[in-house]
Every structure is written in C-alpha cells, then in structure tokens.
Amino acid sequence: MVFLMLPTLLLISRAEAQDLASSGAPAYVLKGTEVVSTPSLRLGRDYEAIVSLPADYAQSTRRYPVLYVTDADYAFPLIRAIANRVDRHGVGLQDFILIGLSYAKGENGAVSRNRDYTPGGAGVRPSPEQASGEYGQAAAYLQFLREEALPVLERRYRIDPSRRIFVGHSYGALLGLHVLFTQPSLFSHYILGSPSLWFDQHQTFATERRYAAQHKTLAARVRVFIGAEETVKQGRGRDMVGDLARFSAQIRQRNYLGLDWASSVLPGEDHATVFPLLITRGLMWALPETR
C-alpha cells in the first residue's frame, strides 16, 4: 500500500510554524497528502478532511475502499505510516483511500472531540463527578458526516461506498458505537479501540438495548481492541477492560443476523500505547491483500 504524492500538509500548528520561521529552521511536511474543506452549514463550523490516495490512483479508473479515521491530527499520519510499512514488509494490504477527519477549525482538539464524538444530547456529562462542559453532540456530528462531508468526498474521489471503514479510538470509538447502533449501514467495517463505554453512566449499553428491542439484524463487521492495562490500578482509573467484556457479552446474546463482532485484549498495552498495535491488526483484518 503505497500512497500517491499529492500537495503537502504541514503537520504543525500556526504558532509552531511562526516559531520555526523566526528561528530560520525549515518546517517538516508530510508529503503526499491533500486537504479538502468540508464545512458544515448546519453546525456553523468548518472542518477539513486530510487525504492520501493509492499510488496507482491516477492510472486507474476503479473505485477504492476508504478508511475514515477520527482524531486526524495524530491518527492520520500514524495510520499512513503503518499501512506503508506493513505493505512493504511482505504482509500486503489492498489499496485504499485514507481520509482523516479533522477537529473543528480554530478549536482546541479536546473541546472539539468532547462535543462531537460523545452521544447524549444537551446537558450530558462524562460522569457524575465531572462538570458538563460541552458534550453530547455525536448525533449532530454524525448528521454532518452523512449529509455534508461524505457526499463531498465521494463526489471528489473514486470511493466505493459499499466499503467504508470507520476507525476511532477512545471517544472516537464511542462515536463509532453510536454510529453502529443508529446508522449501522453508513460503514461496512468498524475498527474500534478502547471505547469509552463508561461515558454518561454507561449509556451505550442502553443504546444497544434500544436497538435490540427493534432489530434482529445488524449488518456490520466490527473489531474492538483494548489494552490489558486499561483497568483499575491501585484504586485509580476505570475498568475499561471489564466494561468491554460485559458489552461484548451483551452483544453476543443478541445473535444479530449479519453481525461479525470480535473483541481482543492486547497484552502490555494501555490507553496511550494501544493505538499503533490495534491499527496494524485492524488493517490486516479489514484490508487483506487479495491475489
């Protein structure tokens, strides 16, 4: 999986760029990327999509699977590097289009993701002991993706809409589960890491129960990964491993028609370190090379 050389994207902030300019040092740029504006008129915010295309894109006429990833600031360059390395070292991946979904322009990343990736509506808060802040607008953000961002991107690029892959970690994975149980057909595959199932007193468990009460079918392929160290230690932290085990058991009891679900605990990994490994495994699962 070698990506096409496109106009470049500067992977530093404006303030950092100004500091570098004043020091006389050249800025590092990530070659072979393209930035597409995807503003939301409905939300009144500006977003961007960061894109890498397969090396043979310009020479072909076919449509490609697409991988959409949240938290593009860190996840996009990491996935791009891992995909190239895995492919070049004999494992082999299908050619795919990689698209990183940005935070809202002009906002702190934490503010943007807290609001856009978490479900629940106005007044929701992460847990009882925390102030509400601005959370709970995943439904509005999902509507933006479905009705504004994805149509723009799929008109611009030769994307196979039947092979959309969603990737998210932490709150990004929580968003993925919200999509799965509200608009499951929007994506064909879900690669989810360390989902924040604890959010809003474990409301995702209730979301799934509501879905199950009305549906016997859930046509999606899902792989969920979590680090073995994402649990309570010396009275600190959350038992995210236990949460995922309970949620997976709840899912298995449904026997949904069309659902391919598996969860994995990755030894030695914690919330901060698990992402590279889950991406490696997720890519090899969702995009194995076909000969």
N, C-alpha and C positions, 0 to 999 in steps of 0.2 A: 504494500500500500504506500505508494509514493505520491506526495501531493504536488499539484501544479504550482508553478511560480506565478503569483499574482501581485498586484500592488501591495506594498508593505504596510504593516500595522505596527505602530510604536507602542510597546508594552510597558510604558511608564506613565506616571501622572504628569499633568502640565507643570506642576510645581517642580517635580523632579527634572523635567526636561529643561526648565529655566535654569535650575542649578547646574545641570551639565553644560548648558550653553555658556553660562558665566565662567565655568571652570575651563572651557576650551576642549573638554573631552567629548568625543563623538558618542551619540546615543546608540544603544543596541536596538536593532529592529528585528522582528520576526519576519523573515522573508516568506513569500508565497502565500500571503493572506489578503483578504478583501473585506472591507467594511461596508455593510448595507444599512441604510437608515430605515428603521421600521417604527415610525412614530405612531402613537395611539391617540387618535382624535377623541375617542370615547373617554379615555382616562386623563387626557390632557397632559401626558408625559411623553418624552422622547426616549426611545430605546434603539439599540443597534444590534445587528447580527454580524458576527465575525465568521468568515467562510474560508475553508480550504477545499479545493476541488481535486479530484484524482488527476494524476499526471497525464492520462490519455483523454481527458475530458474534451479538449478542443478537437481531437482527431476522431471522436466517436459521435454517434447520434443516439445512443441508448440512454435510458433513464437509470439512475443510480439509487441505491438505498441511501438514506440520510440519517445521520445521528445528530440529534439536538441535545445540547448539554446546558444546564443551568450553571450559574456562578462562573460565567465565561472568563472572568479575569484570571482565575487560576486554573480552571479545568480545561479550557480550550487548548492552551499551549502544551499542557501535560498530556492530554489525550492524543494530540497530534504527534508528539514525540514518541509516545509509547506505540502508537499504531505503526509508525515508520520503523521503529526498532524491531517490533515483533515480526513484521512482514519481512524485513531484510535478514532475519536470522533463522529462516527456514520454516517458521510456523505457517505463515501465509494467511492473508486476510483478503476478503473481497474488496474491490474498490468501492469507496463510499464517499459521500459528501459530508463533511463535518461542519456543523454550524453551532457556534457559541451564542447563547442568549445573554445579552448584557444586562447589567443593572440599569435603572433609570438614569439618564444623563444628568449630571450635576448633583446627584445624591450620593451620600455615603453608602457603600455597598451593604453594610449591615442594616441600615434603615430600609433600603430598597428590598432586600431579600426577606426581612422580617415581615414586611407588609405583603409582598407579592407571593411568597411561597407558602404562607400559612393559611389554612381554612378557618372558617368560623364566623365571619361577619363582624360588624361593628361591636366594639366593647370586649372582644375576646382578648384573653391574655395567656401567655405561655403556661403559667402555673399559678396557683393561688397566692404564693408568696411574692410574685413579681408584679411590678406596675404594668399597666396595659400597654403603654406606648402605642404604636400603630401596627397592628397585626390584622390578620383575618381576611385579607382581600384576594385569596387564591382564586375564588370564583370569577372575580373581575379580570384578574390576570389571565386566567385560562380562556375567557371570552376574547381577550385581546389576541392571544396566540391563535386561537381557532379562526377568528373572523378578520384579523388585520395582518398579523405578522406572517403566519404560514402561507396565506394566499400570495402575498408579495414575493416571498422567497420561492414559491413553487411556480410562479409565473416567470421568474428570472432564471431559474436553473432547471435542468432536466432531472427532476426528482421523481422517484417512484413513490407515489403517495400511499401505496399499499405496504411499504417497507419503511415506515418512520420508526426510529428507535429513540426512546427518551432515556436520558441519563441524568440522575440527580443524587446528591449526597446530603445527608442531614436534613435541613429544611427543604432542600431540593428534592430529596426522596419523599418527604412528606407531601410535597406538591405532586410528585408522581403518583402517589397512592390516591390523592384527591382526584386526579385525572382518571385513574383506573376505575374508581367507583362512581364517577359522574359522567365521564365521556370516554369509556374504555376503548372505543374504536378509533380514537384520534391517533393512537400509536399502536403499532403491531408488537413491539418489543419494549420492555422496561428493564433497565439496569439500575438498580436502586442500592444505595449504600447508607448504612447507619440511619434508617428513617427515624425521625423524632416522634415516635409513637406516643411519648409521654405528653406531648403538647396538648394544652387545654384539657387536662384530666383525661387523657387517652381517648379523645373524641373520635379518632379514626376507627377505633373498634366499633363505635356506634354507627359511623358512616357505613361501614361494611355490613353491619346488621340490617340497616335500612335497605341497602342494595339487595341483600339476600332475600328479604321479605317480598321483593317484587320480581326477582330474576332468578332463573335457573341456569342461564348461560353467561359466561364471561370469556369472550374470545380474545385472549391475550397471552403472550409469553412473557414471563416475569422471572427475573433472578434478583434475589435480595442478598446482600453481603453485609456482614458486620464484624468488627474486630472483637476478638475474645476478651480484650481488656476493657471493653465498653460496659462496665458493670460497677457496682458499688465497691469501693475500696476504702477501708479504714473509716467507714461512716460517711464517705464523700462520693459524689457522683450519682448517676442514675443507673438502674439495671436495664440498660437498653438491650442487652443480650436476652434477658428474661422476657422483656416486652415482645421482642421479635419471635421468640419461641411460642409465646401464648398466641400471638397474632397468626402465625403460620398454622398452629393447631386449629384455630377458629376457621381459617380458610380451608384447610383440608376437610373439615367436617361438612362443608357445603357440597363437595363433589360437583362443582360448577362444570357444565359442559363447555369444552373448548379452552379451558384454562390450563396452561403449563406453568406451574409455580414451583420454585425451589428456593430454599434459603440456605446460606452457608455461613458458618462462623470461622473466621480466619485467625489461626493461632498467632499470638505475639503482636497483633495489631491493635491500635487504639483509635480513637476518633480522628486524631490528627494524621495518623500514618496509613490508614487502611485504603485510601482512595487509589493510589497507583496500582496496588495489587488487584483490587476489585475491577478496575478498568481493564487490566490485562486479561483477567478471566472473562469479563463481560464481553469484550471484543471478540475473543476466541469463540465464545458461545454464540453470539448474535451474528457474526460475520465470518464464519469459517470459509476458507478458500474452497471453491468448487472447481473441479477439473473435469 
